[in-house]
Amino acid sequence: MKILVTGGAGFLGSHLIDRLMEQGHDVLCLDNFFTGTKRNIDHWIGHHKFELIRHDVTEPIRLECDRIYHLACPASPVHYQYNPVKTIKTNVLGTLNMLGLAKRVKARFLLASTSEVYGDPDVHPQPEAYRGNVNTIGIRSCYDEGKRVAETLAFDYHRQNGVDIRVMRIFNTYGPRMLENDGRVVSNFIVQALKGIPLTVYGDGSQTRSFCYASDLIEGMMRLMENDEHLGPVNIGNPGEYTILQLAETIQRMVNPDAEIVFEPLPQDDPTQRQPDITRAKTWLGWEPTIELKEGLEKTIADFRDRLIAP
């Protein structure tokens, strides 16, 4: 098939492209390089089945494809709060443009949505039927509300225009190729520990997250795209729940036991709990994560170590 991946030079997009290329598809990578980097896809440049297009999804584009994986959007608070208006435009106009393309060329469309649509949840763990608790005017709402509107658009295009959609809600994901400066908790702790500076825990560290390794997430994403029965939304994440302090102490032990842990005030609208209910993923897709946190962290730390000490 001819497959379009928006945000294909990013952390998750590039891992998806690796899988698609290995399966022999023709892959179009679309990226404006706001958070993506050519380093992530360098090994495919020049391959006869790979094409890189520098393009911003907020602008329309005309091309032919059979599948659209729509991943384009900064996904960490540091980046999506850097230009919040641009973030919500990417989520709304970018998704509109890609759904319009899917409608024109009759491509199947997968939206990479997020667990952030649940906001600071008062239901735990979070099933897909839970409608969320989002601050519509907070500093994270450009992303949270943007993704909620993107989901609305996907289902409306399906109902009104018959577009073949899939919607997945991604929970915290980590692995090689994460940006060093993206402000996500796993990359923050690893970089701080490798540099020998104190690990920064926000709040008292009792807030919880679940961490899914990149290869597990991509497997769930591809299974959802090729599932012919269910549109979603489907939670894709690891239900193993850890406090932020537990994560900091784990990385401290693995990288630099002498590193100090320091505590800073909790940012506005930071969720206190986040854990996916993956019943749908198990039932509909036969999917559940396979990589334990320690194994995934070892691979991620090795990747960061290589990049941080590279000349």
Beta strands, then each sheet from edge to edge (+ up, - down):
strand 1: 2-6
strand 2: 26-31
strand 3: 50-54
strand 4: 67-70
strand 5: 108-114
strand 6: 165-170
strand 7: 173-174
strand 8: 199-202
strand 9: 208-210
strand 10: 212-213
strand 11: 234-236
strand 12: 241-243
strand 13: 261-264
sheet 1: 3+ 2+ 1+ 4+ 5+ 6+ 11+
sheet 2: 7+ 10+
sheet 3: 8+ 13+
sheet 4: 9+ 12-
end
